[in-house]
């Protein structure tokens, strides 16, 4: 890319006929990323809109669309390589990435850096909105003084993460007002703060631990239905060490195991009252939520709520 590039673009599938929209959206993505991708659209009646600002150094896109899957195969990567990073910042909806044999769900406010120079797949649900910022690899590597940043998720709801999100949002909102040098200057500051966030340069340990605890609790609550959920899988999903998870919860007087058990018991209580789960017996409800046996579940349930699972079911 050269410094003379200065592109501002706004596109929507409303500009083409319904039967042309999936092909149109595929062409839009490839024009934005200037790379070869594969696509899968769950249905033909597709809607999407996107805005873009690009200079010779940085690019940011904000888009909202129906469900779609993007992917890059090993063959596509070989013939069309790309060293730049993509900073993914989910805003609303549900999305996930598969890369290096890992499935990583993305929640609004939880972002990550990815490379499209390795095979990957990205999927999103209907009415999902997010931002994607393209950052030259050199701008990340020299700030981190390493070959590549750690492959993990970061919280962008508080502290430096929130500031990064606000700056990215402003870059999109002011895309028409900023000159290309101004756009690059703000983008460079955003990358500075992003790398500080990656390195863990937070204002105070106390406030940082509070932020971690809030993120952990939110993740456990929304994944309590997963019978394989453990402290280790929470740490892996959030991109932190298990010890970091333990320290953040310790100050709140709990542990990963106890927090997961509490959220599972709360979910079990709701399911035992829910007519949609009436066809599942108590043992099935327990096993589906990761309890080792009906007796272990019943003991924990009675200790927590002062009554038995059977009483709640019959009530």
N, C-alpha and C positions, 0 to 999 in steps of 0.2 A: 504494500500500500504506500501511497505517497501523501505528503502533507496537503496537497491541493484537493483531495477528496473532501467533499462536504455535501452529503446527501441527507435530505429530510423527506420522509415518505409516509403516507397513511393509506392503507389498503383494506378492503372488506370484500367478502364473498358476495355481498349484495350487488356488486357491480357486474356479476355474470349470471347466466341462467342456472337454475338449480342443478341440472345434470352435469354442468361443467365445474361445479364448485370444488370437488375433491382434487381434480387435476389442477385447478387454479391455485388452490392452497399449497399443493406440493411444489408448484413452480415458484410461489411466493417464498416459501421456506428456503429453497435452493438459491434463490436470488439474494436473500438476506444473508445466508451463511456462506454462499459461494462454494458449496461443497455438494458432493453426491450423497443422497440419503435414500433409504427405503421407507415406505409408508404403509400403514394399514388403517383404514377407516371403517369403523363398525357399521356405518350406514351411509347411504349416498346423500341424504338430505343434510348437508353439512353447513355449519355457520362458523365464521371466524373473522376477526378484525385485528389489525396490527398497526402499530406506529413504530417508526425507526428513525434513528439519527446516527449517522456514520461519518467519521473523519478518517484521515489516513492512519490514525493510531488506535482509536477506540470505536466501539459500536454499542448501542443499547437499543433493545427492542422491548416493547410491552405489548402483549397480545392476550386475547380472550377467544376461546373457541370451544367447539364441541369435542367429544372424545376422539382421540387419535393416538396412534403409535408411530414414533420415528425410530429408525435404527440405522446403524452403520455396520456392515459386514466386514470380515477380514479382507475380502477382495476389494471392497470400496475404499477401505483405509489404505491399502497398498498402492492403489492407483491415484489416490487423491488425499494426500496427507495434509495435516494441519496442526501446527504446534501450539496455537493459541488456546488459552483457557476460556471456558464459559462459566460465568458466575450465574447460578440459577437462584432466583429469589421468588418463591411462590407467594402469591397474594391471596387467592381464594381457590377453593376446589381441592381436588385430590390428584396426586401424581406420584410416579415412582420411576426409578432408574435401575437398570441391570447393567453391571459392568464388573469385570474381573470375577465373575462367578457369584456376585453378591446382588441381592435384591434390596434396594434402599427406598423405603417410602419417604416422600417429602410432604411435610405439612406446611400450611401457611405460617410464615415466620421462621421456618427452618430451611436454610439454604446450603448450597455446596458449590465447590469448584469442580468442574469435570473437564475432561479432554475428549475431543472427538477423534483423536489420533489413535484410539484403541476401539475395538468393536464394542458396541453398547446398544441399548434400547431404552427409550423413554416413552412412557405412557401417561396419559391424563384422562380424567373423567370429563363428562359434559360440564360446560360452564366453568371451566378452569381458567384462571387468569394468573399471569406471572410476568416477570422481567428476566431477560437474558442479556448479560453484558459480556461482550467479547474483549478480552484483555490479552495483549501480547505476552507470551511466556517470559520474555526478558524482564518485563515490568514486575512480574511476581517473583521470579527467581532471584533477582539481585536484591530485592527487599528482604527476602527470607534467608538469603545466603545459603541456599540449598538447591539441589537439582529440581525438586518439585515439592509442593506443599503436601501435608499429610492428607490421605484420602479419608475425609470425615465430614460430618454435618456440623453446622454452627448455628447458634441461636441468634436471630436477627431481630428479636423483639425488644431487647433492652440494651442499655449501654452503647458501646461502640457499634454493635450490630444494628441497633435501631438507627444510629446516625448514618451508617452506610445505606440502609434501606431508604431513609429520608432523602439522602443525596441522590440515589438512583431514581427515586420518584420525581425529584425536582428536575433532574436531567431530562426526563421524558416530558414533564409538563412544560419546561421552558425551551424545548427543542427548537422552536422558531425564533426565540429571542437571543440565544447565545451564538456568538460568532464561533468559528471552528477552533480558534485558539482558546477562547473562553471555555468551550466545551472540553477541550483536551486538558486544560488546567484543572477544572473541577474533577474530571475523570481521574487525573493523577492523584489528587488529594483523596478521592474515594479509595483508590488502590492502596495508598498509604495507610488509611484507617482499616481497610480490610486486612492487610497484613499484620497490623498491630493486633487486630481481633484474633487472627489465626495464631499468633504467638502468645496470646493470653495476657496482653498488657491492659489489665483492667484497673479501675481507680482504687478499689479497696478489696481486700480478700473477703470481708464480711458481705458487702453488697454482691460480690461475684458469686459467693456461695448461695445467697438468696435467689439469684437469677437461675443458678444451676438447679436448685431444689424445685423451683416453679416449673422449669422445663421438664425435669424428671417426672414430677407428679403428673403433668399433663400427658406425657408420653405413656406412662404406665396406665393411666385412666382410660386412654383411648385404645390401648392394646391389651387390656385385662382379659379379653375373650380368647387370647392366644394361649393355648395350653403349654407352648414351648417358651413362654416368656420367663426370663430369669434376669438377675442383675447383670450377668455377662452380656446377654442379648440386648438389654437396654443400653449398656455402655457402648456396644458395637454400633447400634443404630444411631446413637447420638454422636459417635465419633470421639468419645472420651474413654479414659481408663476406668476399670471397675473401682479402683481405689478412689478416684475422683468422685465417682457416684456415691461411694460409701461415706466419704468425708462430708459431702454436701447434705446427705440425709442424717448423718450423725448429729449435726447441730440442731436438727429438728426432732431428735429423740427417736429415730426409727432406723431401719435398715432396708436395703433393697428387697430382701425376702419378706419382711413384715409389710412393707408398702404394697407389694404385689399381692400378698394374701388378703390384705384389707380391701383392695379394689376388686379382687375376685369374689370375696364374700358379699360385697355390696351388689355386684352384678348378679350373683347367684340369688340373692334376696329378690331382686327385681324379676328375674326369670321365673322363679317359683310362683310369682303372682301373675305372670303374664300368660294370658290364654294362648298366645302363639307357641308357648313351650309346654302346653298341657300334655302333648303326646310323648314328651320325654320324661322318663322316670327320674327320681332323685339321683340315682347313681350315675345316669347319663349326664345330667346337668353337672354333677361334680367332676366327672372325668373330662368332659369337654372344657372345663375351666382349669384343668391341670392338677386337680387334687388326686392324690395317689390311690385313695379308696373312699368308699361311701362312709366308712366309720371315721376316718380322719376328717372328712368333710363335716360330718355331723357334729363331731366334737368341737371343731373350730367354730362352726356356725352357732352352736349353743353357747359357747364361751363369749362370742361376740355380741349376739342378739338376745341371749337369755331365753331362747325358745328353740325348738327343733325345726329342721327343714320340713318335716312332715306337717307340723302344725301350721307353718306358713302356707304350704301348698293347700291344705284343706280349708284354711281360712278364706 
